[in-house]
Amino acid sequence: MPDYDAIVVGAGNAGSAAAITMASKGLSVLLVDRSDPPGAKNLSGGVLWGNDLARILPKWQSEAPLERYIQNKKIGFLTDDSSIIIDFKTKIFEENKVGYTVLRSKFDPWLAKKAKEAGAMVIPGITVESLAKKDGKIVGVVESGDTITASVVILAEGINPRLAIEAGLREPLQDWEVSVGVKEIIKMSPQKIEDRFNLTSTSGMASEYIMGNLKELNVGAFFYTNKDSISLGIVSPMEQLRANGVTHTYDIIEQFKEHPSIAPLIEGGTVAEYGAHMIPEGGLEMIPKLYGDGYMIVGDAAGFGFSNGLVLQGMNYAFLSGILAGETAVEAKGRNDFSENFLALYKQKLEGSYVLKDLKTFKDIRKVTNNKNMYTVYPKMLESILLEMLWERGQPKKKVRDILSSCAADLNLSKLKTATDFYYIYRRM
Amino acid sequence: MLKIAVMIKQVPDSQDISIDPVTKTLNRSMARNVVNPPDVNATEAAVQLKDKYGGEITAITMGPPMADTALLQLMGMGVDNGILVTDRVFAGADTWPTAFTLASVADYLGGFDVIFCGEETTDSSTGHVGPGIAEFLGCEQATYVHKVEYEDGFFVVTRDIEGAEETIKIGKPAVITITLNANEPRNPTLKRKIAAYKKGVRVVTNKELQLDPACIGLKGSPTIVKDMKTVPDPVKNPSKLGVEDMEKLVSVLIEKGVVK
């Protein structure tokens, strides 16, 4: 008899969601995390949309340590001198209140506590050394020479899945599969935040930008409001950082903070915390085999992330993949069958969900997000069009068509290239 | 078999605390709670003693209910029992009632052959509590110890004294305070930690202890904090190098025998 029905390695969103799903159905679950309190070292640059969380914790909105609900979402481009932003504010967000900013160092310990309340044994402050294998099956985890066994091990170890790699369950990470996120938390009084961003005491703003002012790098940036702080950061593809010899990503975050339309927003605030994290952005191509005899891989460890430059998805994929792996384990326990054959159910469940559907729909998105023009030429072009249209300089006006062609000429851009770019953006986004 | 106790405290991680310039109190809101670092060394000393001579270790802390995680962490290192002394009436204690309460708990639990403490806590740095416990219990004590042996019913301990070290022999029962970095604490193991979380810690309140309310908590604390001043950060001037002549500095360091 194994020590547990399931061992979950990693108490992030995916791991805790899996543990809650299994423990609440009566499985014996061990959830292990390297930090104490569990999950306290986790970091995110996104907004938590609670649809999936509601499946396992219906009262999450009143119980979870949430910061502000997203009432106002902005997306846009930054150039050297300008910012071009779509400011989306809707009553629909206000009435539904399902998107929230969160601070993971508070949220994750809460979620792990929920796993404990559901009946899981939650052990913080322990780094699992390796996976225990027997006859080609994963049978548990090894730490300090001790083996703790389980019918199934759920690997929720995050973006750098050391255990899965060492056990040969997936290839080591490649540069193209990940981006580097760098984040700062800037302390500011709630009063100042609410005045500055036109918010109420519970509402918040989240924005994402394409930084069009960095020539060699395709950098996205995020900026959102918490209760008494602002989270901001940048995301840049590892491949480009390496190709350009960029080792100091804080230079990039400084450039974002110093941008003329960002600097006034953080004026008077003080940096309270900073951190960096890798983000899965390899899409469908980086997804490893997700299950096998005695194991399943969930969340970031499975590469479940999505970005199109303006929208980042990660936490919600984590919840849902954790829940689906948990449900699979519950069914496996019912049949007493934790073989690769039966655990294939996990992949079926994922294929029926938006996680793998999204990744399939946008399988070519990297061709858009890797397109340099998206980050340099087109923001500049938009800026030129707007200047031409909105700036009265005592000169005759031009038609948009003429503005476009003169811009393209200024920027050394062929019409054909522009046309194909837009065609592909249209097709892939 | 030795009956060993370790007195420990959960403190905010000193890297994460700042002083609120307005209220002049410690701002702990951003700080993670950790076991006071010298207390981890004290625990390691206790576990080494147990490994070598046999015994049972009880870790005791006085603190809020959330301090149970500190005890569970140490149980993961090899401590057998965790005692959480928690009660509203113990709150606000300075070092006098803290030492009194912990000594009373040690007595209440039937006494110990040796009680280990950290040399001091990182959040108040008094170093009073270990010696205080020894005085209340009327037992022998050794402070600032980095090495402990047990021979013929005596503890042979090596203590740091200014510019030297001193080895002394003390009898049972004894209180020994251990210096920071006296040893290299082992990591808790998963197996021990699972056992610890299954066993849990024993909670002791004053309903059980029945200590005189005048001798515990804020009421029993003779210290009055009159004022607290913050020292401004030194002005950093990156344009001016702190050391103008690096070679001269190095030669002085060699001359004084600081570096070789």
Interface residues (C-beta under 8 A of the other chain):
Chain A: L30 V32 D36 P37 A40 M121 V122 I123 P124 G125 I126 V128 V141 E143 S144 D146 I148 A272 E273
Chain B: M30 R32 T69 Q73 G76 N187 P188 T189 L190 K191 K193 I194 Y197 K198
